[in-house]
Amino acid sequence: MKRLHIIAEGQTEESFVRRTLVDQLGLYQVSADVRCVLTSKDKHRKDVLYRGGMTNYEKARHDILQWIKEEKNNKDVYFTTMFDYYALPEDFPGYSDAKKQADPYKKVRMVEEAFAIDINDRRFIPYIQLHEFESLLFSSPQSFKIEFFDKPEGIVELEKILEEKHNPELINDGQETAPSKRIINIFPTYADNKAAIGSMIAQEIGLEKLRQSCSHFGEWLSRLERLDHQSLGISSSAR
């Protein structure tokens, strides 16, 4: 059995991993755990750490490399991320070049490739969600009924957004039009408990629907499921 450490951007992604991904990966002989990326430390108490959110790349990089260092002698341990492309820090590897691309899938792959090269460990699998976690939830607007059963008109609005874009991962990254912003605009209470509500809706949708609707997410999940059966296949330039 392989072990997998997942570094999540925030509590919403962390909750999703714990609620949905851990059991799925266990079926493929991959034992996964998750923690939010380290953002700061208490100046007065060294044992107090603050996790969640990403203000700049260097802090995230340091946290990832520290975890990798702790497992430096274990070839059966792998690392991956679940970060959002939306509001990604400007100093992130490959980000400035990716902004010049029109195709969202080319953008995110450019960033992931540069990310892998910068971390420089064959066990590291970079993953950036297009455009953020809430993109996944647009895979099935009807699944919002599990929380917002008394607001059918809101679910109709979500369906209109999905119909316009066709692909949940193409719902864009504007400050007011990113997936989470659209959901909050329709269901304001989502903002108060994103981690619990978001992960619950994702679980209701199910991984099969998520991977069918969101190809970039699906590719990542399939890669994680194969960890116990094949090599990662990362190019030598990323080692």
Phi and psi in degrees as GROMACS dihedral restraints (atoms count N, CA, C in turn):
[ dihedral_restraints ]
;  ai    aj    ak    al  type     phi  dphi    fc
    3     4     5     6     1   -90.4    20    10
    4     5     6     7     1   153.8    20    10
    6     7     8     9     1  -109.5    20    10
    7     8     9    10     1   147.2    20    10
    9    10    11    12     1  -135.1    20    10
   10    11    12    13     1   124.4    20    10
   12    13    14    15     1   -99.5    20    10
   13    14    15    16     1   126.4    20    10
   15    16    17    18     1  -111.1    20    10
   16    17    18    19     1   125.8    20    10
   18    19    20    21     1  -101.9    20    10
   19    20    21    22     1   112.3    20    10
   21    22    23    24     1   -98.2    20    10
   22    23    24    25     1   150.1    20    10
   24    25    26    27     1   -69.8    20    10
   25    26    27    28     1   -39.4    20    10
   27    28    29    30     1  -151.5    20    10
   28    29    30    31     1  -174.7    20    10
   30    31    32    33     1   -66.2    20    10
   31    32    33    34     1   -29.3    20    10
   33    34    35    36     1   -65.7    20    10
   34    35    36    37     1   -48.1    20    10
   36    37    38    39     1   -65.2    20    10
   37    38    39    40     1   -40.4    20    10
   39    40    41    42     1   -60.6    20    10
   40    41    42    43     1   -44.4    20    10
   42    43    44    45     1   -63.9    20    10
   43    44    45    46     1   -40.4    20    10
   45    46    47    48     1   -60.6    20    10
   46    47    48    49     1   -44.9    20    10
   48    49    50    51     1   -61.3    20    10
   49    50    51    52     1   -47.8    20    10
   51    52    53    54     1   -64.1    20    10
   52    53    54    55     1   -42.0    20    10
   54    55    56    57     1   -77.4    20    10
   55    56    57    58     1   -34.0    20    10
   57    58    59    60     1  -122.3    20    10
   58    59    60    61     1   -48.0    20    10
   60    61    62    63     1   -74.3    20    10
   61    62    63    64     1   -37.3    20    10
   63    64    65    66     1   -57.6    20    10
   64    65    66    67     1   -48.7    20    10
   66    67    68    69     1   -65.8    20    10
   67    68    69    70     1   -40.5    20    10
   69    70    71    72     1   -60.5    20    10
   70    71    72    73     1   -47.3    20    10
   72    73    74    75     1   -67.4    20    10
   73    74    75    76     1   -30.7    20    10
   75    76    77    78     1   -59.7    20    10
   76    77    78    79     1   -31.7    20    10
   78    79    80    81     1   -64.8    20    10
   79    80    81    82     1   -20.7    20    10
   81    82    83    84     1  -107.9    20    10
   82    83    84    85     1    22.5    20    10
   84    85    86    87     1    61.1    20    10
   85    86    87    88     1    38.5    20    10
   87    88    89    90     1  -123.0    20    10
   88    89    90    91     1   117.0    20    10
   90    91    92    93     1   -93.0    20    10
   91    92    93    94     1   110.5    20    10
   93    94    95    96     1  -108.7    20    10
   94    95    96    97     1   145.6    20    10
   96    97    98    99     1  -135.1    20    10
   97    98    99   100     1   169.3    20    10
   99   100   101   102     1  -146.7    20    10
  100   101   102   103     1   147.9    20    10
  102   103   104   105     1  -148.2    20    10
  103   104   105   106     1   153.6    20    10
  105   106   107   108     1   -75.3    20    10
  106   107   108   109     1   152.4    20    10
  108   109   110   111     1   -64.2    20    10
  109   110   111   112     1   140.9    20    10
  111   112   113   114     1   -72.7    20    10
  112   113   114   115     1   130.0    20    10
  114   115   116   117     1  -111.0    20    10
  115   116   117   118     1   -32.4    20    10
  117   118   119   120     1  -164.7    20    10
  118   119   120   121     1   167.6    20    10
  120   121   122   123     1  -124.8    20    10
  121   122   123   124     1   149.3    20    10
  123   124   125   126     1   -68.6    20    10
  124   125   126   127     1   128.6    20    10
  126   127   128   129     1   -67.0    20    10
  127   128   129   130     1   -23.4    20    10
  129   130   131   132     1  -103.9    20    10
  130   131   132   133     1   -19.8    20    10
  132   133   134   135     1  -131.8    20    10
  133   134   135   136     1   110.0    20    10
  135   136   137   138     1   -65.9    20    10
  136   137   138   139     1   -22.1    20    10
  138   139   140   141     1   -85.5    20    10
  139   140   141   142     1    -3.5    20    10
  141   142   143   144     1   -98.9    20    10
  142   143   144   145     1   117.2    20    10
  144   145   146   147     1  -118.0    20    10
  145   146   147   148     1   146.5    20    10
  147   148   149   150     1  -114.8    20    10
  148   149   150   151     1   126.0    20    10
  150   151   152   153     1  -124.8    20    10
  151   152   153   154     1   149.2    20    10
  153   154   155   156     1   111.4    20    10
  154   155   156   157     1   132.6    20    10
  156   157   158   159     1    86.9    20    10
  157   158   159   160     1   155.6    20    10
  159   160   161   162     1  -140.1    20    10
  160   161   162   163     1   106.4    20    10
  162   163   164   165     1   -87.0    20    10
  163   164   165   166     1   -29.5    20    10
  165   166   167   168     1  -155.4    20    10
  166   167   168   169     1   161.7    20    10
  168   169   170   171     1   -69.7    20    10
  169   170   171   172     1   -38.8    20    10
  171   172   173   174     1   -58.2    20    10
  172   173   174   175     1   -38.4    20    10
  174   175   176   177     1   -65.8    20    10
  175   176   177   178     1   -42.9    20    10
  177   178   179   180     1   -64.2    20    10
  178   179   180   181     1   -43.1    20    10
  180   181   182   183     1   -59.7    20    10
  181   182   183   184     1   -45.9    20    10
  183   184   185   186     1   -61.6    20    10
  184   185   186   187     1   -41.2    20    10
  186   187   188   189     1   -65.4    20    10
  187   188   189   190     1   -43.8    20    10
  189   190   191   192     1   -63.6    20    10
  190   191   192   193     1   -47.4    20    10
  192   193   194   195     1   -64.2    20    10
  193   194   195   196     1   -33.8    20    10
  195   196   197   198     1   -64.9    20    10
  196   197   198   199     1   -42.1    20    10
  198   199   200   201     1   -67.1    20    10
  199   200   201   202     1   -40.3    20    10
  201   202   203   204     1   -62.5    20    10
  202   203   204   205     1   -41.0    20    10
  204   205   206   207     1   -61.7    20    10
  205   206   207   208     1   -37.5    20    10
  207   208   209   210     1   -64.2    20    10
  208   209   210   211     1   -22.8    20    10
  210   211   212   213     1  -116.8    20    10
  211   212   213   214     1    27.9    20    10
  213   214   215   216     1   -62.5    20    10
  214   215   216   217     1   -25.1    20    10
  216   217   218   219     1   -99.3    20    10
  217   218   219   220     1     6.6    20    10
  219   220   221   222     1  -110.9    20    10
  220   221   222   223     1   106.7    20    10
  222   223   224   225     1   -75.9    20    10
  223   224   225   226     1   -14.2    20    10
  225   226   227   228     1   -97.5    20    10
  226   227   228   229     1    14.0    20    10
  228   229   230   231     1  -111.8    20    10
  229   230   231   232     1   132.3    20    10
  231   232   233   234     1  -122.3    20    10
  232   233   234   235     1   164.4    20    10
  234   235   236   237     1  -134.0    20    10
  235   236   237   238     1   143.0    20    10
  237   238   239   240     1  -148.3    20    10
  238   239   240   241     1   167.7    20    10
  240   241   242   243     1  -121.6    20    10
  241   242   243   244     1   160.0    20    10
  243   244   245   246     1  -135.6    20    10
  244   245   246   247     1    84.3    20    10
  246   247   248   249     1  -110.0    20    10
  247   248   249   250     1   153.6    20    10
  249   250   251   252     1   -90.5    20    10
  250   251   252   253     1   139.2    20    10
  252   253   254   255     1   -68.4    20    10
  253   254   255   256     1   -34.4    20    10
  255   256   257   258     1   -61.7    20    10
  256   257   258   259     1   128.9    20    10
  258   259   260   261     1    61.5    20    10
  259   260   261   262     1    27.7    20    10
  261   262   263   264     1   -63.1    20    10
  262   263   264   265     1   138.5    20    10
  264   265   266   267     1   -57.6    20    10
  265   266   267   268     1   143.7    20    10
  267   268   269   270     1   -62.8    20    10
  268   269   270   271     1   -24.0    20    10
  270   271   272   273     1   -89.1    20    10
  271   272   273   274     1     9.3    20    10
  273   274   275   276     1   -68.0    20    10
  274   275   276   277     1   141.0    20    10
  276   277   278   279     1   -55.0    20    10
  277   278   279   280     1   132.9    20    10
  279   280   281   282     1    76.3    20    10
  280   281   282   283     1    -3.4    20    10
  282   283   284   285     1   -66.9    20    10
  283   284   285   286     1   -42.7    20    10
  285   286   287   288     1   -64.2    20    10
  286   287   288   289     1   -39.1    20    10
  288   289   290   291     1   -71.3    20    10
  289   290   291   292     1   -37.7    20    10
  291   292   293   294     1   -63.4    20    10
  292   293   294   295     1   -33.1    20    10
  294   295   296   297     1   -61.5    20    10
  295   296   297   298     1   -21.6    20    10
  297   298   299   300     1   -80.0    20    10
  298   299   300   301     1   -14.3    20    10
  300   301   302   303     1   -83.6    20    10
  301   302   303   304     1   142.9    20    10
  303   304   305   306     1   -88.0    20    10
  304   305   306   307     1   -32.5    20    10
  306   307   308   309     1   -78.9    20    10
  307   308   309   310     1   117.0    20    10
  309   310   311   312     1   -57.0    20    10
  310   311   312   313     1   -36.1    20    10
  312   313   314   315     1   -69.4    20    10
  313   314   315   316     1   -36.6    20    10
  315   316   317   318     1   -67.5    20    10
  316   317   318   319     1   -38.0    20    10
  318   319   320   321     1   -57.9    20    10
  319   320   321   322     1   -52.9    20    10
  321   322   323   324     1   -69.2    20    10
  322   323   324   325     1   -33.1    20    10
  324   325   326   327     1   -71.2    20    10
  325   326   327   328     1   -34.3    20    10
  327   328   329   330     1   -61.7    20    10
  328   329   330   331     1   -43.5    20    10
  330   331   332   333     1   -65.5    20    10
  331   332   333   334     1   -44.2    20    10
  333   334   335   336     1   -62.7    20    10
  334   335   336   337     1   -41.4    20    10
  336   337   338   339     1   -64.0    20    10
  337   338   339   340     1   -43.2    20    10
  339   340   341   342     1   -66.6    20    10
  340   341   342   343     1   -36.4    20    10
  342   343   344   345     1   -61.3    20    10
  343   344   345   346     1   -46.8    20    10
  345   346   347   348     1   -61.5    20    10
  346   347   348   349     1   -42.4    20    10
  348   349   350   351     1   -63.8    20    10
  349   350   351   352     1   -40.3    20    10
  351   352   353   354     1   -69.0    20    10
  352   353   354   355     1   -40.5    20    10
  354   355   356   357     1   -71.6    20    10
  355   356   357   358     1   -37.5    20    10
  357   358   359   360     1    60.2    20    10
  358   359   360   361     1    53.2    20    10
  360   361   362   363     1  -144.3    20    10
  361   362   363   364     1   127.4    20    10
  363   364   365   366     1   -63.1    20    10
  364   365   366   367     1   -18.1    20    10
  366   367   368   369     1   -86.9    20    10
  367   368   369   370     1    -2.5    20    10
  369   370   371   372     1   -93.7    20    10
  370   371   372   373     1   128.6    20    10
  372   373   374   375     1  -118.6    20    10
  373   374   375   376     1   101.2    20    10
  375   376   377   378     1   -73.2    20    10
  376   377   378   379     1   138.4    20    10
  378   379   380   381     1  -141.4    20    10
  379   380   381   382     1   126.2    20    10
  381   382   383   384     1  -119.6    20    10
  382   383   384   385     1   123.8    20    10
  384   385   386   387     1   -78.7    20    10
  385   386   387   388     1   129.6    20    10
  387   388   389   390     1   -89.2    20    10
  388   389   390   391     1   126.9    20    10
  390   391   392   393     1   -89.6    20    10
  391   392   393   394     1   -20.5    20    10
  393   394   395   396     1  -160.6    20    10
  394   395   396   397     1   173.5    20    10
  396   397   398   399     1   -50.4    20    10
  397   398   399   400     1   -42.2    20    10
  399   400   401   402     1   -62.9    20    10
  400   401   402   403     1   -16.2    20    10
  402   403   404   405     1   -55.0    20    10
  403   404   405   406     1   -40.5    20    10
  405   406   407   408     1   -59.7    20    10
  406   407   408   409     1   -35.3    20    10
  408   409   410   411     1   -68.0    20    10
  409   410   411   412     1   -24.7    20    10
  411   412   413   414     1   -72.9    20    10
  412   413   414   415     1    -4.3    20    10
  414   415   416   417     1   -62.2    20    10
  415   416   417   418     1   -28.3    20    10
  417   418   419   420     1  -150.6    20    10
  418   419   420   421     1    84.9    20    10
  420   421   422   423     1   -54.7    20    10
  421   422   423   424     1   -31.4    20    10
  423   424   425   426     1   -62.7    20    10
  424   425   426   427     1   -24.4    20    10
  426   427   428   429     1   -70.8    20    10
  427   428   429   430     1   -13.6    20    10
  429   430   431   432     1   -67.4    20    10
  430   431   432   433     1   -13.6    20    10
  432   433   434   435     1   -61.6    20    10
  433   434   435   436     1   -24.0    20    10
  435   436   437   438     1   -62.6    20    10
  436   437   438   439     1   -25.3    20    10
  438   439   440   441     1  -114.9    20    10
  439   440   441   442     1   -37.3    20    10
  441   442   443   444     1  -114.2    20    10
  442   443   444   445     1    48.3    20    10
  444   445   446   447     1   -63.5    20    10
  445   446   447   448     1   -22.7    20    10
  447   448   449   450     1   -93.7    20    10
  448   449   450   451     1     9.3    20    10
  450   451   452   453     1  -130.1    20    10
  451   452   453   454     1    64.0    20    10
  453   454   455   456     1   -61.9    20    10
  454   455   456   457     1   -29.7    20    10
  456   457   458   459     1   -65.7    20    10
  457   458   459   460     1   -31.7    20    10
  459   460   461   462     1   -68.6    20    10
  460   461   462   463     1   -39.1    20    10
  462   463   464   465     1   -65.1    20    10
  463   464   465   466     1   -36.5    20    10
  465   466   467   468     1   -61.4    20    10
  466   467   468   469     1   -39.3    20    10
  468   469   470   471     1   -63.9    20    10
  469   470   471   472     1   -40.9    20    10
  471   472   473   474     1   -62.1    20    10
  472   473   474   475     1   -41.4    20    10
  474   475   476   477     1   -63.2    20    10
  475   476   477   478     1   -35.7    20    10
  477   478   479   480     1   -65.8    20    10
  478   479   480   481     1   -39.9    20    10
  480   481   482   483     1   -63.8    20    10
  481   482   483   484     1   -45.0    20    10
  483   484   485   486     1   -63.9    20    10
  484   485   486   487     1   -40.9    20    10
  486   487   488   489     1   -62.8    20    10
  487   488   489   490     1   -36.6    20    10
  489   490   491   492     1   -67.5    20    10
  490   491   492   493     1   -41.5    20    10
  492   493   494   495     1   -92.7    20    10
  493   494   495   496     1   -23.8    20    10
  495   496   497   498     1    70.6    20    10
  496   497   498   499     1   -35.1    20    10
  498   499   500   501     1  -124.6    20    10
  499   500   501   502     1   119.1    20    10
  501   502   503   504     1   -56.1    20    10
  502   503   504   505     1   -33.5    20    10
  504   505   506   507     1   -73.6    20    10
  505   506   507   508     1    -7.9    20    10
  507   508   509   510     1   -99.9    20    10
  508   509   510   511     1     0.7    20    10
  510   511   512   513     1   -68.0    20    10
  511   512   513   514     1   121.8    20    10
  513   514   515   516     1   -78.1    20    10
  514   515   516   517     1  -174.7    20    10
  516   517   518   519     1  -112.7    20    10
  517   518   519   520     1    29.9    20    10
  519   520   521   522     1   -70.8    20    10
  520   521   522   523     1   156.7    20    10
  522   523   524   525     1   -61.1    20    10
  523   524   525   526     1   -29.0    20    10
  525   526   527   528     1  -111.0    20    10
  526   527   528   529     1    -7.0    20    10
  528   529   530   531     1  -119.4    20    10
  529   530   531   532     1     4.3    20    10
  531   532   533   534     1   -62.1    20    10
  532   533   534   535     1   155.4    20    10
  534   535   536   537     1   -50.8    20    10
  535   536   537   538     1   -46.6    20    10
  537   538   539   540     1   -66.0    20    10
  538   539   540   541     1   -36.6    20    10
  540   541   542   543     1   -65.3    20    10
  541   542   543   544     1   -37.9    20    10
  543   544   545   546     1   -66.4    20    10
  544   545   546   547     1   -42.0    20    10
  546   547   548   549     1   -65.0    20    10
  547   548   549   550     1   -44.4    20    10
  549   550   551   552     1   -64.9    20    10
  550   551   552   553     1   -35.4    20    10
  552   553   554   555     1   -62.9    20    10
  553   554   555   556     1   -34.1    20    10
  555   556   557   558     1   -86.9    20    10
  556   557   558   559     1   -42.2    20    10
  558   559   560   561     1  -124.8    20    10
  559   560   561   562     1    85.4    20    10
  561   562   563   564     1   -55.6    20    10
  562   563   564   565     1   -31.0    20    10
  564   565   566   567     1   -69.3    20    10
  565   566   567   568     1   -13.7    20    10
  567   568   569   570     1   -60.4    20    10
  568   569   570   571     1   -34.0    20    10
  570   571   572   573     1   -63.3    20    10
  571   572   573   574     1   -27.3    20    10
  573   574   575   576     1   -79.5    20    10
  574   575   576   577     1   -21.2    20    10
  576   577   578   579     1  -149.0    20    10
  577   578   579   580     1    53.3    20    10
  579   580   581   582     1   -58.7    20    10
  580   581   582   583     1   -42.8    20    10
  582   583   584   585     1   -61.5    20    10
  583   584   585   586     1   -47.8    20    10
  585   586   587   588     1   -72.0    20    10
  586   587   588   589     1   -48.3    20    10
  588   589   590   591     1   -68.8    20    10
  589   590   591   592     1   -45.5    20    10
  591   592   593   594     1   -60.8    20    10
  592   593   594   595     1   -46.1    20    10
  594   595   596   597     1   -69.3    20    10
  595   596   597   598     1   -32.3    20    10
  597   598   599   600     1   -67.3    20    10
  598   599   600   601     1   -42.6    20    10
  600   601   602   603     1   -66.5    20    10
  601   602   603   604     1   -41.5    20    10
  603   604   605   606     1   -60.6    20    10
  604   605   606   607     1   -41.1    20    10
  606   607   608   609     1   -64.6    20    10
  607   608   609   610     1   -38.7    20    10
  609   610   611   612     1   -63.7    20    10
  610   611   612   613     1   -39.1    20    10
  612   613   614   615     1   -65.1    20    10
  613   614   615   616     1   -45.2    20    10
  615   616   617   618     1    93.0    20    10
  616   617   618   619     1   146.6    20    10
  618   619   620   621     1   -65.6    20    10
  619   620   621   622     1   -32.5    20    10
  621   622   623   624     1   -64.0    20    10
  622   623   624   625     1   -43.7    20    10
  624   625   626   627     1   -67.1    20    10
  625   626   627   628     1   -39.8    20    10
  627   628   629   630     1   -62.1    20    10
  628   629   630   631     1   -43.8    20    10
  630   631   632   633     1   -73.6    20    10
  631   632   633   634     1   -29.2    20    10
  633   634   635   636     1   -71.8    20    10
  634   635   636   637     1   -37.4    20    10
  636   637   638   639     1   -83.6    20    10
  637   638   639   640     1   -27.3    20    10
  639   640   641   642     1  -124.1    20    10
  640   641   642   643     1    94.0    20    10
  642   643   644   645     1   -64.8    20    10
  643   644   645   646     1   -37.1    20    10
  645   646   647   648     1   -66.8    20    10
  646   647   648   649     1   -42.8    20    10
  648   649   650   651     1   -61.3    20    10
  649   650   651   652     1   -43.6    20    10
  651   652   653   654     1   -60.9    20    10
  652   653   654   655     1   -39.7    20    10
  654   655   656   657     1   -63.6    20    10
  655   656   657   658     1   -42.5    20    10
  657   658   659   660     1   -62.4    20    10
  658   659   660   661     1   -48.6    20    10
  660   661   662   663     1   -60.5    20    10
  661   662   663   664     1   -43.9    20    10
  663   664   665   666     1   -61.7    20    10
  664   665   666   667     1   -38.0    20    10
  666   667   668   669     1   -64.6    20    10
  667   668   669   670     1   -40.5    20    10
  669   670   671   672     1   -67.0    20    10
  670   671   672   673     1   -37.3    20    10
  672   673   674   675     1   -66.3    20    10
  673   674   675   676     1   -22.4    20    10
  675   676   677   678     1   -93.1    20    10
  676   677   678   679     1     2.6    20    10
  678   679   680   681     1   -57.1    20    10
  679   680   681   682     1   -34.6    20    10
  681   682   683   684     1   -83.0    20    10
  682   683   684   685     1    -2.8    20    10
  684   685   686   687     1  -123.1    20    10
  685   686   687   688     1   -15.3    20    10
  687   688   689   690     1  -155.6    20    10
  688   689   690   691     1   163.7    20    10
  690   691   692   693     1   -71.7    20    10
  691   692   693   694     1   163.4    20    10
  693   694   695   696     1   -70.9    20    10
  694   695   696   697     1   -30.2    20    10
  696   697   698   699     1    72.5    20    10
  697   698   699   700     1    26.7    20    10
  699   700   701   702     1   -77.3    20    10
  700   701   702   703     1   137.1    20    10
  702   703   704   705     1   -63.8    20    10
  703   704   705   706     1   157.4    20    10
  705   706   707   708     1   -60.8    20    10
  706   707   708   709     1   -25.8    20    10
  708   709   710   711     1   -68.0    20    10
  709   710   711   712     1   -16.4    20    10
  711   712   713   714     1  -102.8    20    10
  712   713   714   715     1    13.0    20    10
